[in-house]
C-alpha cells in the first residue's frame, strides 16, 4: 500500500537496506526482504520507504508499559521471581493466524501507540520501579531494532538487563547488532515443520533454526524456547519428538523448552483450546528425549511449571502460576542435595514480585523541563 509519509519526531533512519535497480528499496532486516516503492510500508508496517530510504516510523512510541513477573515472558531460568518492565510497539514481521496479541502485533493503526518514551526514560522507570530488566515483548522487537538497541544501551548504563521475546526472524546481517544489547531471549519456535511456518505464519522455519544455533553458541545471551501447541497443527508426538531431538543435538539439553496452551483467537477461533494433558504429554516427550528442563504454560500445572534437578530430580524451584513456592538452590546456583549446577542466571534468593501485573505510565518518569 502506498501512502503519503512525512518525517516526524518518531521517524528515524535505519541501516539494513539497499536500493534496487528499479528504484525501489529493499529492507534487509529480516528474511522477508520487503521491496518498497516510495510511500510503501513493509510487511511489518513500521518500516517504510520515505524519500528513497528505509525508515522506522515508530521510534519512541509504544502500545503501553507494564510491570510483569519475569516468568510471564516466559523465562524460568533468568532472575526468577523478579519484576520486568515490559513494552511493545505495533506491527510484526510474521503473519501468524493464531496470534495471541493480534490487537498489537497486527495493528495497522498508529493510534495503538498510546504511550511514548525515550530510551533514558525507560531505563529510569525500570530503576525507579525496582525492575531488574526491561522486556521487548507483545510484538517482535526485531522490527523496532533501532529503538530496542538504544533502550538496551540506556538500560545497561543503569545496570538494568534487557530481554527479547522474539520469533527470531532476523537476517544474518542484522542479528549480531540486535542481540549484542540483549541479556536473555525467549525465542518462539512456533513448530517444527516448514508447512506450518509457511501456511500459518507466512514465514520459513530454516532461518529461525539457523539463528537459534548462532544465538546459543556464538553469544552470551541466555536462551529459552516456547512453542504454542495448537490442536491438530503442531501437537503431534512425532513433530514434538523431532523438535526436542533437534534442540538436544544442535543447541544442547540445557536449553529450557516451554510448551504453552493455545486459546482460540484472531483468525483461528474455530480451533479448540489446548488440553492441559497435551502440554503434559509434550513435556514427557521432551524429558524422555533428554531435555533437562521442559515446562508447561498457560494452564494450571504446578509440577510442569516447577524446575527439577536434571541429576537427582529434586524440586529446585517450585512454582504455582507465577508465584515462587520453593527455592532449593545453594549460594552458587546448584542443587542443594547433589550440587549439580542449574543452567541459567540466578541470585542467592528469588525475587518476591509474584504474579502482579502493574500498568505504568512513562510520562511520570520523564525529565521535567
C-alpha positions, 0 to 999 in steps of 0.5 A: 500500500502506498501512502503519503509519509512525512518525517516526524519526531518518531521517524528515524533512519535505519541501516539494513537496506539497499536500493534496487535497480528499479528504484525501489528499496529493499529492507534487509532486516529480516528474511522477508526482504520487503521491496518498497516503492516510495510511500510503501510500508513493509510487511511489518508496517513500521518500516517504510520507504520515505524519500528513497530510504528505509525508515522506522516510523515508530521510534519512541512510541509504544502500545503501553508499559507494564510491570510483569513477573519475569516468568510471564515472558516466559523465562524460568531460568533468568532472575526468577521471581523478579519484576520486568518492565515490559513494552511493545510497539505495533506491527510484526514481521510474521503473519501468524493466524493464531496470534495471541496479541493480534490487537498489537502485533497486527495493528495497522493503526498508529493510534495503538501507540498510546504511550511514548518514551525515550530510551533514558526514560525507560531505563529510569522507570525500570530503576525507579520501579525496582525492575531488574530488566526491561522486556521487548515483548507483545510484538517482535522487537526485531522490527523496532531494532533501532529503538530496542538497541538504544533502550538496551544501551540506556538500560545497561548504563543503569545496570538494568538487563534487557530481554527479547521475546522474539520469533527470531526472524532476523537476517544474518546481517542484522542479528549480531547488532540486535542481540549484542544489547540483549541479556536473555531471549525467549525465542518462539519456535512456533513448530517444527515443520516448514508447512506450518511456518509457511501456511500459518505464519507466512514465514520459513522455519530454516532461518529461525533454526539457523539463528537459534544455533548462532544465538546459543553458541556464538553469544552470551545471551541466555536462551529459552524456547516456547512453542504454542501447541495448537490442536491438530497443527503442531501437537503431534508426538512425532513433530514434538519428538523431532523438535526436542531431538533437534534442540538436544543435538544442535543447541544442547539439553540445557536449553529450557523448552516451554510448551504453552496452551493455545486459546482460540483467537484472531483468525483461528477461533474455530480451533479448540483450546489446548488440553492441559494433558497435551502440554503434559504429554509434550513435556514427557516427550521432551524429558524422555528425549533428554531435555533437562528442563521442559515446562508447561504454560498457560494452564494450571500445572504446578509440577510442569511449571516447577524446575527439577534437578536434571541429576537427582530430580529434586524440586529446585524451584517450585512454582504455582502460576507465577508465584515462587513456592520453593527455592532449593538452590545453594549460594552458587546456583546448584542443587542443594542435595547433589550440587549439580549446577542449574543452567541459567542466571540466578541470585542467592534468593528469588525475587518476591514480585509474584504474579502482579501485573502493574500498568505504568505510565512513562510520562511520570518518569520523564525529565521535567523541563 
